Amino acid sequence: MNVHGPGKNVNLRIDYISRTMLANLPDLLLDLLEVAAYVCCADQRLKRGSERLAMFGESWRRSLRFSIPVRELEVWQDTEVQEALIDTLGFLSDDSYSFEFRQAETPVQLKELYFQCLIDPVDEHDAVALFSGGVDSFAGAVTDLVANGRSLTLVGHYSSTKVRSVQEGLIGELKRKGFDGNLSYIPVWVSNERVLPREFTQRTRSFLFACLGFVVARMSGKDCFSFYENGVVSINLPLAGDVVGGRATRTTHPKVLRGLEHLFSLLLNRQIQIHTPLQWLTKKEVTEKIAAAGMADLLSLTVSCTHPRKWTEAQKHCGVCSQCIDRRFGILAAGLGEYEPSDRYMQDLLLDGRSDENDLRMALAYVSLFKKISATPKERFLVDFPEIVSAVGHFPGVPTSEAGDRLFDLFQRHAKSVETVISLALSEQSTALFRNELPATSLLVACNNRGHVEVVPPSNYDADTKAFMDRLAAPNLEFAFDDDRERVCFRGDLALDGTNFKLVAALMDGFRTAKKRQTEVPYFPASDLAQSLGITDQSMRQQLTRLRRVLEPLNLSIGIAMDQDTFIETKERAGYRINPRCREIAVSDILDIVPSASTD
């Protein structure tokens, strides 16, 4: 694979960048763009197994090995940078990654060659956001423009001219509505050249998308950018245990976003944030924001379908993929069906027959999932849907218990939306149902048939998975502080040593003294903690991030749903402390200690 030269077969082109912004692009970020382009294009070139997880996904996970020339070799050879890259991509795509970086030889691709349409400097905007042209990204953009009064730089990725035309059409309509001075659009073209894609799940697309947003944000002098996506899709529960596809992806999963933040922060040695303003909203609630902004007439111009090869001028939604199903339920639940007639879909959500067995199965699985969620009490939510656990500790500023409650409420609201759409359609089509006038393979008929709506196979999580999820109620984290071996030990065969031990050791005196005196555990100011460790404030924050990542396996091994404050608690302007809810026990009481891997 090559992004330039005679053997070029990967397209990477960014249009409409101002000359001022281009001057702010360092070589390191150009390296990042190339790495992201290679990863995304390789993902599309290498076929996975079948659409069903036969043999426990034997052919699903791929092993990808990259050897990439870079300009800033020292940064990319940093162990922590490579770990952050590998860990984040591994969780995102369910693949195994390894990277070898080598010094790029001269001549290397000049950055100007990536930017085809340099323009004069433009006014600085308030924020940078990613823009796909779907319902969520459009809702986020118009909310920021209209309700929040912000100006925006929207970054749109496309690998098809059809996708770009959708994005440009929406931008054009917003400018015609008076937002010309508050809006700029930067389209980015990344695709394979002369090679047809063989894999369509596109799990690493969000890595590329995030890298693009990060680069444009930094070129604009900003340390943050926004991903507009609703929380139900962000968590993206799998529809069924043996079916994979769009619904099983983790494109904007909170853990992925925190991993990307960590990677970007490491690269530039500065704190980078990814904002997700729609995180706690359902598809229905996001769609309602478009109407609230007075833009309901543009709803039909948004496109959510991921199969552009099937699009026609009149119909840009196949109606059978999970994105189309999710979109249509949201629009109907929001009462905005009049702004997007059903004939805009090649397959009507509820009334058309689904001749392909997999298409019917996808639709039934969607309804059945949220039917099950609707019947799940709060105390069973994390137990019956353990995939949620990987997200609860990755919402900045939201404790684990609160995140679990908010996610339960979020999914209950979405389940209610699905139920409302089905119930209303059953009422409206009662006569046609009674007369058997609707196709037997339509979703509405299948939902009305108790024998069909439960075709999704039951979850095959074994007894051990249930057991550790049932232990989530355990409120306290136990640890043993081993002064002699300079290790902090936990149940589940996990220990902190090296620099991680030193960080904990700096906080132990305050923790022990307060416990002994039965007083409040004091916070250690950030600057004082950094000074005691002999490092900078920024390095100390990065070390704390590494420590928290080392503890993530405790989610599974001992069944405690952990967030960033479970062990080392952070309070703005106050500093850090060992969480008072933690309990120190004797080293001899930790029975399963094994030698830990050094984290230095």
PECORZI-V482109 format. One record per residue. N is the residue number from 1. PSI is psi in whole degrees, 0 to 359 (999 if undefined). OMEGA is omega in whole degrees, -180 to 180 (none if undefined). D_LAST is the distance of its C-alpha to the last C-alpha in Angstrom with 1 decimal. Layout:
[[N	PSI	OMEGA	D_LAST] [N	PSI	OMEGA	D_LAST]]
//
This chain:
[[1	143	-177	34.2] [2	134	-179	34.8] [3	354	-179	35.1] [4	171	177	37.5] [5	184	-177	39.8] [6	329	-179	42.5] [7	20	-176	40.4] [8	127	176	39.4] [9	12	174	39.2] [10	122	179	36.8] [11	132	173	38.3] [12	105	-176	36.3] [13	132	-179	38.6] [14	122	-177	38.5] [15	157	171	41.8] [16	36	174	43.2] [17	137	178	40.4] [18	154	179	41.8] [19	326	179	41.6] [20	316	180	39.9] [21	319	-178	37.0] [22	325	179	36.7] [23	340	-179	36.2] [24	8	-177	33.1] [25	107	178	31.3] [26	162	-179	28.5] [27	327	-178	27.6] [28	320	180	24.2] [29	331	174	26.1] [30	320	173	28.6] [31	314	-178	25.9] [32	318	179	24.8] [33	318	-179	28.5] [34	318	178	28.8] [35	313	-179	25.8] [36	320	179	27.1] [37	317	179	30.6] [38	315	-178	29.6] [39	313	-177	27.7] [40	317	-178	30.7] [41	323	176	33.4] [42	321	178	31.8] [43	320	-178	31.6] [44	337	-177	35.4] [45	333	-171	36.2] [46	114	-176	34.8] [47	139	171	36.9] [48	192	176	35.5] [49	204	-178	37.7] [50	178	-179	40.6] [51	353	178	40.8] [52	145	-176	40.7] [53	63	176	37.8] [54	150	179	39.7] [55	42	177	38.0] [56	37	177	35.1] [57	29	-176	34.2] [58	322	-177	34.1] [59	7	-176	34.9] [60	307	-176	33.2] [61	132	179	29.5] [62	158	175	29.1] [63	114	-175	26.5] [64	128	-179	26.1] [65	123	-176	24.7] [66	139	169	24.8] [67	112	-167	25.0] [68	129	173	25.5] [69	135	-179	26.5] [70	161	-180	25.0] [71	323	-178	25.8] [72	73	-171	22.5] [73	319	-175	20.6] [74	320	180	17.6] [75	315	-175	16.8] [76	340	177	17.3] [77	355	178	15.2] [78	129	-176	12.0] [79	317	-177	9.7] [80	323	177	9.5] [81	314	-179	13.2] [82	322	177	14.1] [83	316	179	12.5] [84	318	179	14.4] [85	313	-177	17.4] [86	316	-178	17.5] [87	315	-178	17.0] [88	314	179	19.6] [89	324	180	22.0] [90	316	178	21.7] [91	323	-178	22.7] [92	314	-170	25.3] [93	356	-178	27.1] [94	31	178	26.5] [95	168	176	25.6] [96	131	-175	22.9] [97	146	167	21.5] [98	146	-177	19.9] [99	136	170	20.0] [100	121	179	20.6] [101	141	179	21.1] [102	160	-177	23.4] [103	129	177	25.2] [104	134	180	28.3] [105	155	176	31.4] [106	145	-2	34.3] [107	139	174	36.3] [108	164	179	33.9] [109	124	177	35.2] [110	142	-175	36.2] [111	330	-179	35.2] [112	334	-177	38.9] [113	345	176	39.7] [114	345	-172	37.7] [115	103	-171	39.9] [116	334	-172	43.4] [117	73	177	45.1] [118	136	-179	44.1] [119	168	178	46.0] [120	158	180	46.9] [121	139	179	44.5] [122	163	179	44.7] [123	144	178	44.5] [124	132	179	41.2] [125	164	-175	40.7] [126	325	-172	39.0] [127	160	174	36.6] [128	134	-179	35.2] [129	153	178	35.5] [130	141	-172	35.4] [131	112	-179	38.9] [132	337	-176	39.9] [133	4	176	43.5] [134	182	-178	43.3] [135	312	-175	44.5] [136	311	-177	41.2] [137	325	178	40.3] [138	319	179	43.9] [139	317	178	44.0] [140	318	-179	40.9] [141	313	-177	42.3] [142	330	176	45.8] [143	315	178	44.5] [144	319	-178	42.6] [145	313	-172	45.5] [146	301	-174	48.3] [147	321	-176	47.2] [148	352	176	44.4] [149	31	-178	46.1] [150	155	171	43.1] [151	148	-169	43.2] [152	144	163	40.9] [153	114	-178	39.5] [154	129	-179	39.3] [155	120	-178	37.3] [156	125	176	38.8] [157	141	176	37.5] [158	148	173	40.2] [159	4	179	40.7] [160	140	179	44.4] [161	335	177	47.1] [162	320	180	48.3] [163	317	179	45.1] [164	321	-179	45.3] [165	326	176	49.0] [166	311	180	48.1] [167	314	-179	45.6] [168	325	178	48.0] [169	317	179	50.8] [170	318	178	49.1] [171	317	179	48.1] [172	318	180	51.6] [173	321	178	53.1] [174	321	178	50.9] [175	323	178	52.0] [176	337	178	55.6] [177	8	173	55.2] [178	11	-177	54.4] [179	22	-177	50.7] [180	315	-178	50.8] [181	351	-177	49.6] [182	9	-168	46.8] [183	133	169	45.3] [184	153	-174	43.9] [185	128	179	42.7] [186	101	178	40.4] [187	140	-179	40.8] [188	125	-178	38.2] [189	115	175	39.2] [190	123	-179	36.7] [191	163	170	38.1] [192	147	179	38.7] [193	132	180	41.7] [194	15	178	44.3] [195	121	178	42.2] [196	140	179	43.1] [197	143	178	40.4] [198	346	-178	40.1] [199	126	-171	37.7] [200	3	179	38.7] [201	334	174	36.1] [202	45	-177	34.2] [203	330	-178	31.1] [204	4	180	29.0] [205	323	-178	31.7] [206	333	174	30.0] [207	312	177	26.9] [208	314	-178	29.3] [209	315	-180	31.2] [210	320	178	28.3] [211	320	178	27.2] [212	315	179	30.8] [213	318	179	31.0] [214	315	-179	27.8] [215	314	179	29.1] [216	322	178	32.6] [217	314	-180	31.3] [218	324	176	29.4] [219	336	177	32.5] [220	3	179	34.4] [221	22	-177	32.1] [222	153	180	30.8] [223	16	180	27.4] [224	159	173	28.6] [225	169	-173	30.9] [226	142	169	32.6] [227	119	178	32.8] [228	103	175	36.2] [229	140	-178	36.2] [230	158	-172	37.6] [231	330	-179	35.5] [232	316	178	37.2] [233	326	180	36.4] [234	314	177	32.9] [235	318	171	32.1] [236	65	176	34.5] [237	140	177	35.3] [238	140	-178	36.4] [239	327	-179	40.2] [240	157	-174	40.5] [241	332	-175	38.5] [242	13	-179	39.7] [243	132	177	40.1] [244	163	-179	37.6] [245	205	-174	38.1] [246	320	-176	37.8] [247	342	-177	37.5] [248	1	-177	34.5] [249	165	-178	32.4] [250	42	-170	29.5] [251	319	178	30.2] [252	32	177	29.7] [253	139	-179	28.0] [254	323	179	26.2] [255	322	177	22.9] [256	315	-179	23.4] [257	320	177	24.2] [258	324	177	21.2] [259	320	178	19.0] [260	318	176	21.1] [261	316	-180	20.8] [262	315	179	17.0] [263	311	-179	17.3] [264	321	179	20.0] [265	321	178	18.4] [266	318	-177	15.4] [267	319	-175	18.0] [268	359	-179	20.0] [269	44	176	17.7] [270	154	-174	20.3] [271	120	179	21.1] [272	138	-178	23.0] [273	145	174	25.1] [274	117	-178	27.2] [275	141	178	30.3] [276	77	-173	32.2] [277	344	-179	35.5] [278	11	-172	37.2] [279	324	-174	34.5] [280	25	179	36.8] [281	150	174	40.0] [282	174	178	41.7] [283	320	178	43.4] [284	314	-177	46.7] [285	325	176	45.5] [286	316	180	43.8] [287	323	178	47.1] [288	332	179	49.1] [289	329	177	47.2] [290	316	178	48.8] [291	320	-179	52.2] [292	331	179	51.4] [293	2	180	50.6] [294	26	-176	54.1] [295	21	-178	52.7] [296	331	-179	53.9] [297	345	179	56.2] [298	358	-177	53.2] [299	319	-176	51.5] [300	348	178	53.2] [301	344	177	51.7] [302	152	-178	48.2] [303	130	-178	47.0] [304	341	-175	44.4] [305	139	-178	45.3] [306	17	-179	42.8] [307	69	-176	45.5] [308	336	179	47.0] [309	337	-179	48.8] [310	347	-173	51.1] [311	146	169	51.9] [312	174	-180	55.4] [313	323	-177	56.8] [314	335	-175	58.1] [315	110	-180	55.3] [316	17	177	51.6] [317	124	-180	50.5] [318	330	178	50.8] [319	354	-176	50.9] [320	340	179	49.2] [321	162	-176	45.5] [322	326	180	43.3] [323	321	178	42.9] [324	319	179	46.7] [325	313	-179	47.3] [326	316	-180	44.8] [327	312	-175	46.4] [328	320	176	49.9] [329	318	-179	49.3] [330	317	-179	47.8] [331	315	179	50.7] [332	320	179	53.3] [333	328	179	51.8] [334	357	180	51.8] [335	27	-176	55.5] [336	22	-180	55.1] [337	332	-179	56.5] [338	338	-180	59.4] [339	355	177	57.2] [340	90	-179	56.0] [341	151	-177	58.8] [342	337	-179	57.9] [343	358	173	59.4] [344	349	180	56.4] [345	139	177	54.7] [346	337	179	55.6] [347	119	177	55.4] [348	138	-175	56.4] [349	315	-169	53.8] [350	329	-166	56.3] [351	336	-178	59.7] [352	147	176	59.3] [353	143	178	59.1] [354	96	-173	55.8] [355	330	179	57.1] [356	129	-177	53.8] [357	321	-179	52.4] [358	326	178	48.8] [359	317	178	49.9] [360	319	-180	51.6] [361	318	179	48.8] [362	312	-179	46.3] [363	316	179	48.6] [364	321	180	49.3] [365	322	179	45.7] [366	309	-179	45.0] [367	317	-177	47.9] [368	322	178	47.1] [369	311	-176	43.5] [370	339	170	44.6] [371	318	179	47.5] [372	317	179	45.2] [373	318	-179	42.9] [374	328	-178	46.1] [375	3	-176	47.1] [376	122	176	43.7] [377	159	-175	43.5] [378	319	-176	40.6] [379	346	179	39.4] [380	358	-171	39.2] [381	308	-179	37.6] [382	334	179	34.0] [383	313	-177	35.3] [384	340	179	37.6] [385	70	-173	35.3] [386	344	177	31.8] [387	336	180	30.6] [388	329	-174	30.8] [389	324	-178	27.9] [390	348	-178	25.3] [391	332	-166	26.6] [392	335	-179	27.3] [393	14	-173	23.9] [394	30	174	23.7] [395	106	-176	26.5] [396	129	177	25.4] [397	1	-179	27.4] [398	113	179	29.0] [399	156	-177	28.2] [400	313	-177	27.9] [401	319	179	31.4] [402	320	179	33.0] [403	317	178	31.4] [404	317	179	32.8] [405	318	-178	36.2] [406	324	177	36.3] [407	321	177	35.4] [408	312	-180	38.1] [409	319	179	40.6] [410	310	-178	39.6] [411	329	175	40.2] [412	319	179	43.4] [413	319	179	44.8] [414	320	177	44.2] [415	321	178	45.7] [416	323	178	48.7] [417	316	179	49.1] [418	316	179	49.3] [419	319	-179	51.8] [420	317	180	53.9] [421	315	180	54.2] [422	315	-178	55.2] [423	316	180	57.6] [424	318	-180	59.3] [425	322	177	59.7] [426	321	178	61.2] [427	315	-177	63.7] [428	330	-176	64.6] [429	21	-175	65.0] [430	319	-180	66.7] [431	314	179	69.9] [432	325	178	68.3] [433	317	-180	66.3] [434	323	-178	69.4] [435	3	-178	71.3] [436	40	-178	68.5] [437	348	180	68.6] [438	148	-180	64.8] [439	141	-179	63.1] [440	336	-179	61.8] [441	14	175	58.5] [442	154	-177	58.0] [443	322	-178	55.2] [444	318	178	57.7] [445	318	-179	59.8] [446	322	179	56.8] [447	334	180	55.6] [448	354	-179	59.1] [449	106	-176	59.1] [450	333	-179	57.3] [451	342	-177	57.1] [452	327	-172	55.2] [453	345	-180	52.7] [454	25	-177	50.7] [455	341	-180	50.2] [456	128	-178	46.4] [457	148	179	45.2] [458	155	178	43.6] [459	140	-179	39.9] [460	28	176	38.8] [461	132	-176	35.8] [462	176	-175	36.0] [463	328	-180	36.5] [464	320	178	32.9] [465	315	178	31.9] [466	320	-176	34.8] [467	314	-177	33.7] [468	331	177	30.2] [469	325	178	31.6] [470	341	179	34.3] [471	4	-179	31.7] [472	340	-180	30.5] [473	343	-180	32.9] [474	117	-169	30.7] [475	340	-169	29.8] [476	145	174	27.3] [477	124	180	23.7] [478	142	178	23.4] [479	159	176	20.4] [480	132	-178	20.2] [481	109	-176	18.4] [482	96	-179	17.9] [483	320	-174	18.0] [484	315	-178	18.5] [485	358	-179	15.5] [486	59	178	13.3] [487	148	170	12.9] [488	119	-171	14.5] [489	143	179	16.5] [490	159	172	18.5] [491	154	-178	21.4] [492	20	174	20.9] [493	45	-179	18.5] [494	139	-180	15.4] [495	151	174	13.0] [496	137	175	10.2] [497	189	177	8.2] [498	224	-179	5.8] [499	331	177	6.1] [500	319	177	8.0] [501	316	-178	10.2] [502	322	179	11.0] [503	315	179	12.2] [504	319	-179	14.3] [505	324	180	15.6] [506	338	-178	16.9] [507	352	-171	18.9] [508	321	-178	20.2] [509	314	179	23.1] [510	321	180	24.7] [511	311	-177	24.4] [512	318	-179	25.9] [513	315	-180	28.6] [514	320	179	29.7] [515	319	-179	29.9] [516	321	-178	31.9] [517	355	-178	34.3] [518	44	177	34.5] [519	175	180	33.8] [520	134	177	31.7] [521	124	-176	27.9] [522	155	173	27.4] [523	145	178	25.1] [524	114	-179	22.8] [525	143	-174	23.6] [526	315	-177	20.8] [527	323	179	21.6] [528	320	179	21.6] [529	315	179	18.3] [530	318	-180	16.7] [531	320	-180	18.7] [532	333	179	17.7] [533	351	-180	13.9] [534	31	-179	15.1] [535	171	178	14.1] [536	164	178	16.5] [537	317	-179	17.8] [538	316	179	16.7] [539	324	179	13.0] [540	319	178	13.3] [541	321	178	15.0] [542	322	178	12.5] [543	320	178	9.7] [544	321	176	12.5] [545	318	179	13.2] [546	318	180	9.9] [547	316	-179	10.5] [548	325	179	14.0] [549	325	177	13.3] [550	327	-177	11.5] [551	353	-177	14.8] [552	325	179	17.1] [553	343	178	18.1] [554	336	175	19.8] [555	318	-176	22.5] [556	318	-170	23.7] [557	327	-179	22.8] [558	2	172	24.6] [559	28	174	26.6] [560	121	177	25.5] [561	106	-171	25.7] [562	144	168	22.8] [563	186	-174	22.6] [564	342	-178	20.1] [565	4	-176	21.8] [566	321	180	22.0] [567	300	176	19.4] [568	115	-175	18.5] [569	138	-180	21.8] [570	137	174	22.4] [571	125	-177	25.8] [572	133	179	26.9] [573	352	178	27.8] [574	320	178	27.1] [575	222	-172	23.3] [576	153	175	21.0] [577	160	170	21.6] [578	131	-176	20.9] [579	125	-178	23.5] [580	339	-180	26.7] [581	346	177	27.4] [582	155	-178	24.5] [583	122	176	25.6] [584	132	178	24.0] [585	172	-179	25.2] [586	150	179	25.2] [587	325	-179	22.6] [588	341	180	25.6] [589	350	174	26.4] [590	104	-168	23.3] [591	344	-170	24.9] [592	32	-176	22.7] [593	134	171	19.4] [594	158	179	17.7] [595	130	-178	14.6] [596	157	174	11.6] [597	135	-180	9.1] [598	141	179	5.6] [599	9	177	3.8] [600	999	none	0.0]]
//
